[in-house]
Amino acid sequence: MSEQARLKQIKSPCVSICKYNKNNFCVGCKRHMNEIFDWFDYSDEMRTAIMTDLLSRDIETDSQ
């Protein structure tokens, strides 16, 4: 599978509401800043784990 095909397997959960709270979590997609920066380096398994975890994250909306 080509690199481009792999990148399309599990897409970014970004919803274009990019504001971070005091703990560096995006209030739009609920990912931590590090998860956002590293998303394209993650394996599909890691992306799946993050996507599953996002369902239970309760992110404070005190964006900076």
Residue pairs with C-beta under 8 A, 6 or more apart in sequence:
6 44
7 40
9 44
9 47
10 44
10 47
10 48
10 51
12 29
12 39
13 29
13 30
13 31
13 51
13 54
14 28
14 29
14 36
15 28
15 29
16 28
17 26
17 27
17 28
17 29
18 26
18 28
19 26
19 27
19 28
19 63
19 64
20 26
20 27
20 33
20 63
20 64
21 27
21 59
21 60
21 61
21 62
21 63
21 64
22 60
22 62
22 64
23 32
23 60
24 32
24 33
24 34
25 31
25 32
25 33
25 57
25 59
25 60
26 32
26 33
26 36
26 59
27 59
27 60
27 61
27 63
29 36
29 54
30 54
30 57
30 59
31 39
31 50
31 54
35 50
39 47
42 50
